[in-house]
Amino acid sequence: SRSVRQALDEASWEAALVEGRAMTPEGAIEFALSGEDEPTRAPTPHASRPPASLTGREREVAVLVARGLTNRRISTDLAISERTVDAHLRKILKKLGLHSRTQVAAWAAKQGLLP
């Protein structure tokens, strides 16, 4: 919406747009139910770290988050527990200095991790 776009700087708007376009309907529903109602914050400087700062499994999880998959679906696809997916996601957020799945998706897109 126009008011949301006006509330965000251009980089944040573009990041949110990229993430939204990459979202599956399942991911959009999860996001809507997550209670996140604040506009996407611009990533902190840590967000520009190269993908090597994440483990291989963390990169896999980040890509699946960026594709809009739920933790349940990620756990099924990677044959790990939902609790493990949640732990990986928390580590990803901390390492990259991010605050939301939306920012992880934007970071993954910016790093060229998405097809």
Order of alpha helices (4+ residues) and beta strands (2+ residues): alpha-alpha-alpha-alpha-alpha-alpha-alpha
